[in-house]
């Protein structure tokens, strides 16, 4: 096989695979990966342990007097779950 034939095969296969590769790269975009990571990270938020739920909301008062709910990890629940 000469180099021209090999070059033609490579070019033809690349052209045929381009739409497939583009579709794959789109499905694994940065925003998609961030969402999957966030979903995985928060998948254990509602786990019940003998010390209570792993994640809770804690109401905090800011310096302005505004009440804000923040996520709080129950340390004893985390240790028990680990």
C-alpha positions in Angstrom: 0.0 0.0 0.0 1.4 3.4 -0.9 1.3 6.5 1.2 -1.4 8.1 -1.0 -3.7 5.2 -0.3 -3.0 5.3 3.4 -3.7 9.1 3.4 -7.0 8.6 1.6 -8.1 5.9 4.0 -7.3 8.2 7.0 -9.0 11.2 5.4 -12.1 9.1 4.6 -12.3 7.6 8.0 -11.9 11.0 9.7 -14.7 12.4 7.6 -17.0 9.6 8.5 -16.2 9.8 12.2 -16.4 13.6 12.5 -20.2 13.8 13.1 -20.0 11.0 15.7 -17.0 12.6 17.5 -18.8 16.0 17.5 -21.9 14.4 19.0 -19.8 12.7 21.7 -17.9 15.8 22.6 -21.1 17.8 22.8 -22.7 15.2 25.2 -19.7 15.5 27.5 -19.5 19.3 27.6 -18.2 21.2 30.6 -21.7 22.1 31.8 -22.8 18.5 31.5 -19.8 17.3 33.5 -20.4 20.0 36.1 -24.0 19.0 36.5 -23.1 15.3 36.8 -20.5 16.2 39.5 -23.0 18.3 41.4 -25.6 15.6 41.2 -23.1 13.0 42.5 -21.9 15.3 45.2 -25.4 16.0 46.5 -26.8 12.5 46.1 -26.1 11.8 49.7 -27.6 15.0 51.2 -30.7 13.2 52.5 -29.0 10.1 54.0 -30.4 9.4 57.5 -27.9 8.2 60.1 -28.3 7.4 63.8 -27.2 11.0 64.4 -29.7 12.6 62.1 -29.7 13.6 58.4 -26.3 14.1 56.8 -27.2 17.6 55.4 -29.3 20.1 57.2 -30.3 23.8 56.7 -29.0 26.1 59.3 -30.6 29.6 59.7 -28.0 32.3 60.2 -28.5 36.0 60.8 -26.2 38.2 58.8 -24.7 41.5 60.1 -27.6 43.3 58.3 -30.1 41.3 60.4 -31.2 39.3 57.4 -31.9 35.6 58.0 -30.2 33.2 55.5 -30.5 29.5 55.3 -27.2 27.7 54.7 -26.4 24.1 54.1 -24.7 22.5 57.1 -23.1 19.1 57.2 -23.9 17.2 60.4 -20.3 16.1 61.6 -21.6 13.2 63.6 -23.8 12.0 60.8 -20.8 12.3 58.4 -18.6 10.2 60.7 -21.3 7.6 61.2 -22.0 7.4 57.4 -18.3 7.1 56.6 
